[in-house]
Amino acid sequence: MIAFSLFETHISSLQQQVEQALSQHDFDALLIGSGHTKKHFLDDTHYAFRANPHFVRWVPFLHESADCWLLIQKGKKPALYIYAPNDFWYQSTPLPVDEWAGLFDITLVTDPAPALMTQENQRYAVVAEEPLHNFSNKFECNPDALLNTLHFDRAIKTSWEIECIFRANCCAVKGHAAAKALFQKSIVQSNESSLTERALHNRYLQATGHLDHELPYNVIMALNENAATLHYQHKSRSPLPVARTLLLDGGASYLGYAADITRTWSASAVDMPQAEQAVATVFAAIVKAVERLQLSVIEQIKPGLDYIELHRLAHQYLVDVLLSTKLLAQCPPTDEVKEVITRTFFPHGLGHFLGIQTHDVAGFQQDSQGTVKAPPASHPFLRLTRVLEEGMVLTVEPGLYFIPSLLEKLRTDAAGSFVNWDLVDQLKPWGGVRIEDNILVTATGARNLTREAFSLLDAN
């Protein structure tokens, strides 16, 4: 377990942040709901529950508990109302007895409304997907101004949150290592691959100790051409005649905090049919080149750096990758032409904030008032436009893909004349490459949480 003192300091910091925000926006108290379960359409079964991230930040130990409420008031211990009906269909949440519970005034309730209505002379802010049905007009639901302040504060992680994200990384790398081993074993055992994406996914779950609903996002387990679909959503049952590439974008959760890691592995030339051995060597070189690009970008991270400039730097480095791997027959003459080409091979953003949510909040927000800075028009899919500060946690995930629709568009553009199309066509069956690490911005640079987790795994 993480040292209790870190959680104690975390709660103290949150209390201070919220009290300041309440005073700033003229509220007496903040009420946060954990959320409700929801039924499938025309059915009596429920979707997997995912708690309100504002609730998780305060009460991570109850991130699977629905219908709970947290009341935060100035100068008082937070009051936690845990929904615990007398029910024989589902197991109710018991009264917590762990050390963390001492930081809250806890009440088990079958209906939280009476307890929450006792001080209606106060002005409450409510952060919840669905408020209680009998809230009066003293309860203002999801006020934008207050949410802007709370979201802006969430970008800087406490020591507790950083440790949770690191432990999520330590869990996720076990899944990556297990899937990689199965992928490589399947290739070596037979030229006729019997490997399936579903088998790889099941191995990933087993190694991380997660159920599907506990993952922070749908794992991308993409073999071959499927690696060219950025958010490939399926897990095919069908074995492939030849397994060339595995792109695995998979995370894990620790007390509601997420890891988000991507690795790409390819079959070695000696394990491929003779006709594909030369292109297999090229693709392996591309994987290594993208990883070098990623590490070079991470080396530039420090407080005060504009993430947009980091994204643009990745595109500049990608030109060198395309030249060194012969995907470009010659260097384009202008930056504009280079960008047309690099956006084809690398169409998404370099990264995003990471925390309770995989794409954590406030990536575009420039201040606590909610001022937004949109991504550049030429890079519309970038999810982070902030100047980096110590304590931020973010991803760095450059890629190089062979996406048919984008390549066909480039082929008809003047910039396409610089591309080695024969090689591109040979590489299409390999799909593409993405390498993604989770990075903490420190006072002097960056701490790579993902590489640390892999190092610990290798050491053990």
Secondary structure, DSSP 8 states (H G I E B T S, - for coil): ---HHHHHHHHHHHHHHHHHHHHHTT-SEEEEE-----B-TTSS-B------HHHHHH-GGGTT--S-EEEEETTS--EEEEE----SSS-------SGGGGGSEEEEES-SHHHHTTTTTS-EEEE-SS--TT--TTEEES-HHHHHHHHHHHTS--HHHHHHHHHHHHHHHHHHHHHHHHHHHHHHH-SS----HHHHHHHHHHHHT--GGGSSS--EEEEGGGGGSTT------S--SS--EEEEEEEEEETTEEEEEEEEEE--GGGS-GGGHHHHHHHHHHHHHHHHHHHHHHTT--TT-BHHHHHHHHHHHHHHHHHHTTSBSS--SSHHHHHHHHHHH--S-S--B-SSSSS-S-SSB-STT--B----TTSTT-----B--TT-EEEE--EEE--HHHHHHHHTSGGGGGB-HHHHHHHGGG-EEE-BEEEEE-SSSEEEHHHHHHHHHHH-
